[in-house]
Amino acid sequence: MKKAALYIPVILSLLVLAAHFLRSGDSVLAFASLVVPALLLVPQPWAARLVQLVLVLGALEWIRTLIILAQGRIADGEPFVRLTVILGVVVIVTGCSALVFQTAGFKRFYRLNGRSRGQV
């Protein structure tokens, strides 16, 4: 149950990222963001690292979006603090979602302990 709960921020981060790309008109990246969670079912190190990479890149995309939107709001003289706080939380959650793969259960499942199959 505890390990299953750790999947929630990963999946939610990818779904929110897909919605962001869809709203931006980038259906290819939106589709890719929806397909990536399927890799969570593959107990291979490459699958875990690919999901981590997508989450880190997603956090960087949210930072880029935050900067663009905040600059636009500032230039228009509109309030920007709430937007900054909300997107800042999205950045943190998306970035921290990549860290769940560092937990013992995930390392075991995805074989991220640095040992090959033959080693004990």
N, C-alpha and C positions, 0 to 999 in steps of 0.2 A: 504494500500500500504506500509506504513512504517513498519508494523509488518511483512508483507510478505518479505520485504528486509532483515529482521533480520534472516530469515531462510537460506539465501544464504551462509553465512560463515559456518553454521552448516552442510549443505548438502555438500558443497565443501570440508570441512575438512574430512568428512566421505568418500567421493569419493577418495580423495588423499590417505587416509589411506588404503582404499581397494586396490588401485593401488600398494601401498608399499608392502602390504601383498602378493599380486599376484606376484609381481616381486621377492619377497623372497621365493616364492614357497609354501606359506601357503594359499591354496585355501579355507580352512574352515574359517579362519579369514577374508579373502577377501570377501567371501560370507556374513558373518555376518555383516561386515562393510557396505555392500550394502543393507542389510535388515533393519538395524537400522533406516534409515530415514523414513520407514513406520510407526514407532512409533510416529512420529511427528503428525500423523493424529489422535492419540488416546488422547482425552482430559482428561487424568487421571494423578494424581501426580506421580504414579510409572513409567509411560512412560517417563515423563520429566526427572525424576531422573536417569532412566536407560540410556537415551541418554547423559545426563551430565556425568555419570560415564564412558561411552564409550569414550567420548571426552577427559576427564581427563586422562584416561588410554592411549588413543591415543597420547596425548601430552608427556606422560612419555615414550612411545615407540619411539617417535621422538627424545627425549633427549638421549635415549639409542643408537639409530642409529647414532645420531650426534657424540657422544663420540667415538663409534667404528670406524666410517669413518674418523673422524679427527685424531685419534691416528694412524690409518693405513697410512694416508697421511703424517703425521709428521714422522713416522718411515721410510717411503720411501723417505723422503726429498722432497716431492711434496708440491705444494701450498695448503693451507687448509682454508685460510681466507674466500674466496668466498663461499665454502661449508658450513662453520660455519655460515655465515650471512644468507644464503638461508634457511638452516635448522632451524636456530634460529627464523626466521620469521615464518616458518611453525609451530614451537612449540608455538609461541605467538598466532598465529591465531587460532590454534586448541584449545589451552587452553582458550582463550577469547571467543571462540564459546560457551563454556559451560556457560558463564556468561549471555548470552542473555535470559536465563530462569529466570533471576532475574529482568527483566523489568516488568513493570506493566501489559502490555498486555499479556505477556506470563504467568505471575502469575495468571491472571484472567482465561485465556483459560485452563491452566492445573490445576487450583484450588490449587495453591501452597501458599495460604495465611495463612495456618495453621488452618483454620476454617473447620468444617465439614459441610455437606450440610444443616443440620437443623439450624445452627447458622446464625445469621444476623449481 
